[in-house]
Each structure stands twice: as structure tokens, then as C-alpha cells.
């Protein structure tokens, strides 16, 4: 979720009219039109980035060393907001994934020029690094909590690339686990 600073953060909760359109991700067609179910959470200046993202599994957690924050393309595709373990994501990979990468291009409306721009993440498991146009704009630890980053300084006019690396060592006893872990 990308938004202007003067707007209140809302949560993306479900589908809009399923006839609104479809997009291809993970070799399947998926509905477009994610939105805030609660009308009081709708905002006038926000861009929902749910949908098809580039995606790459990183079994050696070596993506930063291999230049993935600056990569022009990742080798797969995933449907966000679904996790890669879910069939709905188009991935359905249920084995351990020490690190995964997401990348999405986006543009900003001209009316946002000169305003602070925030990126809100509902949850990223567990240790995440966020890059805009190859520049690290933040890091967050804690897979069950949302976080927001001011990405204004890394933006450029025209198209921008948001890249995210999520690392999660399933063997680390100090990392909290969800209900799917048992």
C-alpha cells in the first residue's frame, strides 16, 4: 500500500466485484479490485500494490550479494497478498524458504509531487529489507506486525521499483512461529 503522508493507513481486507477484471499470476487468472471493505477506511490518495509481483526464492539467502536489490527482473511471479506457501499465490511451495524476494514496478500520480510518500506493509515474515530503485529504505523485524516506511527520498519521476527481501530461518528458536508451524 503506497500512500501520501496526510492520509490515514487503512487495511486491505478483501475483494471488490469479481467481475471487475482478471490478471495473470503464477500461470493462473486472478481477480483484480482489492479494496478496503470498511468504507470509513477508504482513502483518496493511495495505491494498492496487491496483485502480480516478480518473485524469486533465495535458498542460500545470498540475494544481496548477487545484486537482487538492483535487479531489473526476478525469475518468477507471485500474487500478493498471498504467501508463497499458499496455492492462491501461484507458488504453493511448502518446503523451507530461508529467503524470498519480491519486486514490483509502480508509478505515482502527478498530484503527489512534493508530498511525502509512505509504503505500508501489513506483515512480512520475519526479517525484511525494503528497497526502492535499488536503494535500501528500511528494515523491519517481526513477521506478525505491520510497518510503514517513508520512501520519498528514494523515489524518482516516472516508474519506480519496490523490492523486498524476506528472511525467515525456520530453525531459529528465537523467531516467533505462527499456527502453521506445528
C-alpha positions as CSV (number, residue, x, y, z in Angstrom):
1,X,0.0,0.0,0.0
2,X,1.6,3.3,-1.1
3,X,0.1,6.5,0.2
4,X,0.6,10.2,0.7
5,X,1.6,11.1,4.3
6,X,-1.5,13.1,5.1
7,X,-3.8,10.0,4.7
8,X,-4.5,7.6,7.5
9,X,-3.3,4.0,7.0
10,X,-6.1,1.5,6.2
11,X,-6.0,-2.2,5.8
12,X,-6.7,-4.2,2.7
13,X,-9.3,-6.8,3.6
14,X,-10.9,-8.4,0.6
15,X,-12.2,-8.5,-3.0
16,X,-14.4,-6.0,-4.7
17,X,-16.7,-7.1,-7.5
18,X,-15.1,-10.1,-9.1
19,X,-16.3,-9.1,-12.5
20,X,-14.0,-6.0,-12.4
21,X,-11.3,-7.9,-14.2
22,X,-8.7,-10.5,-14.1
23,X,-4.9,-10.6,-14.1
24,X,-2.4,-13.4,-14.8
25,X,-0.1,-14.5,-12.0
26,X,1.6,-17.8,-11.5
27,X,0.1,-19.2,-14.7
28,X,-3.5,-18.6,-13.5
29,X,-6.1,-15.8,-13.7
30,X,-6.9,-13.9,-10.5
31,X,-9.5,-11.2,-9.7
32,X,-8.5,-7.5,-9.7
33,X,-10.0,-4.9,-7.5
34,X,-8.7,-5.3,-3.9
35,X,-10.1,-2.7,-1.6
36,X,-11.0,-1.6,1.9
37,X,-14.2,-3.4,2.9
38,X,-15.0,-0.8,5.5
39,X,-15.9,2.4,3.8
40,X,-14.5,4.6,6.6
41,X,-11.1,3.1,5.8
42,X,-11.2,4.2,2.2
43,X,-8.6,6.8,1.3
44,X,-8.5,9.2,-1.7
45,X,-4.7,9.2,-2.1
46,X,-3.4,5.6,-2.0
47,X,-2.2,2.9,-4.4
48,X,-2.8,-0.7,-3.6
49,X,0.1,-2.8,-4.7
50,X,-1.6,-6.2,-4.3
51,X,-1.5,-8.2,-7.4
52,X,1.2,-9.8,-9.6
53,X,4.7,-9.2,-8.4
54,X,8.0,-10.6,-9.6
55,X,9.2,-13.3,-7.2
56,X,12.4,-15.3,-6.5
57,X,13.2,-17.9,-3.9
58,X,16.7,-17.5,-2.4
59,X,17.7,-20.8,-0.8
60,X,21.2,-19.6,0.1
61,X,20.0,-16.1,1.4
62,X,22.6,-14.7,-1.0
63,X,20.4,-12.3,-2.9
64,X,22.0,-9.1,-1.6
65,X,25.5,-10.4,-2.6
66,X,24.1,-11.3,-6.0
67,X,22.6,-7.8,-6.6
68,X,18.9,-8.6,-6.4
69,X,18.0,-5.2,-4.8
70,X,19.1,-3.6,-8.1
71,X,17.9,-6.4,-10.4
72,X,15.8,-5.5,-13.4
73,X,13.8,-8.8,-13.1
74,X,13.3,-11.6,-10.7
75,X,12.8,-15.1,-12.2
76,X,9.2,-15.9,-11.1
77,X,5.8,-14.4,-10.3
78,X,3.6,-14.4,-7.2
79,X,0.2,-13.0,-6.4
80,X,0.4,-10.7,-3.4
81,X,-1.0,-10.6,-0.7
82,X,-0.8,-14.4,-0.6
83,X,2.2,-16.1,0.9
84,X,4.3,-18.4,-1.3
85,X,3.1,-21.5,0.6
86,X,-0.5,-20.8,-0.5
87,X,-1.9,-22.2,-3.8
88,X,-3.6,-18.8,-4.2
89,X,-0.2,-17.2,-4.6
90,X,0.5,-19.2,-7.7
91,X,3.6,-20.7,-6.0
92,X,2.4,-23.3,-3.5
93,X,5.9,-24.1,-2.2
94,X,5.6,-25.7,1.2
95,X,9.3,-26.6,1.9
96,X,11.5,-24.2,3.9
97,X,12.5,-21.0,2.2
98,X,15.3,-19.2,4.1
99,X,14.8,-16.0,1.9
100,X,12.5,-14.8,-0.8
101,X,12.4,-11.7,-3.0
102,X,9.5,-9.6,-4.3
103,X,9.7,-6.8,-6.9
104,X,7.1,-4.6,-8.4
105,X,7.1,-1.5,-10.6
106,X,4.8,1.4,-9.8
107,X,4.2,5.0,-10.8
108,X,2.9,7.9,-8.8
109,X,0.2,10.3,-9.7
110,X,1.4,13.8,-10.7
111,X,-0.7,15.2,-7.8
112,X,1.7,13.5,-5.3
113,X,4.7,15.6,-6.4
114,X,6.3,17.3,-3.4
115,X,4.5,15.2,-0.9
116,X,5.9,12.6,1.5
117,X,5.1,9.1,0.3
118,X,4.8,6.2,2.7
119,X,4.8,2.4,2.0
120,X,2.7,0.4,4.4
121,X,3.3,-3.4,4.8
122,X,0.6,-5.4,6.6
123,X,3.1,-8.2,7.6
124,X,6.4,-9.6,6.2
125,X,7.8,-12.7,7.7
126,X,10.3,-12.4,9.6
127,X,13.2,-10.1,8.8
128,X,12.7,-7.8,5.9
129,X,14.7,-5.3,3.9
130,X,12.9,-2.9,1.6
131,X,14.5,-1.2,-1.4
132,X,13.2,1.5,-3.8
133,X,15.0,1.9,-7.0
134,X,17.9,-0.2,-5.6
135,X,18.3,2.0,-2.5
136,X,17.6,0.5,0.9
137,X,14.8,2.5,2.6
138,X,14.3,0.4,5.7
139,X,14.4,-2.9,7.5
140,X,11.8,-4.5,9.8
141,X,12.0,-7.5,12.1
142,X,8.8,-9.1,13.4
143,X,6.7,-11.1,11.0
144,X,3.3,-10.5,12.7
145,X,3.3,-6.8,12.8
146,X,2.7,-4.1,10.2
147,X,5.2,-1.4,9.5
148,X,5.4,1.8,7.4
149,X,8.4,3.4,5.7
150,X,8.8,6.8,4.3
151,X,10.1,6.1,0.8
152,X,10.0,9.7,-0.5
153,X,13.8,10.3,-0.8
154,X,14.3,7.1,-3.0
155,X,11.5,7.9,-5.5
156,X,12.1,9.3,-9.0
157,X,9.7,10.7,-11.5
158,X,8.1,8.0,-13.8
159,X,8.4,4.4,-13.0
160,X,9.8,3.2,-9.6
161,X,10.8,-0.3,-8.4
162,X,9.9,-1.6,-5.0
163,X,12.0,-4.6,-4.0
164,X,11.6,-6.6,-0.8
165,X,13.7,-9.4,0.7
166,X,12.1,-11.5,3.5
167,X,14.3,-13.8,5.5
168,X,13.0,-16.4,8.0
169,X,15.2,-19.1,9.5
170,X,12.7,-21.9,10.4
171,X,15.3,-23.4,12.8
172,X,15.9,-20.3,14.9
173,X,14.1,-20.9,18.2
174,X,14.1,-17.2,19.0
175,X,11.9,-16.3,15.9
176,X,8.2,-16.4,16.7
177,X,6.2,-19.1,14.8
178,X,2.6,-19.0,13.6
179,X,-0.1,-21.6,13.9
180,X,1.1,-23.4,10.8
181,X,4.5,-24.3,12.4
182,X,3.2,-27.3,14.3
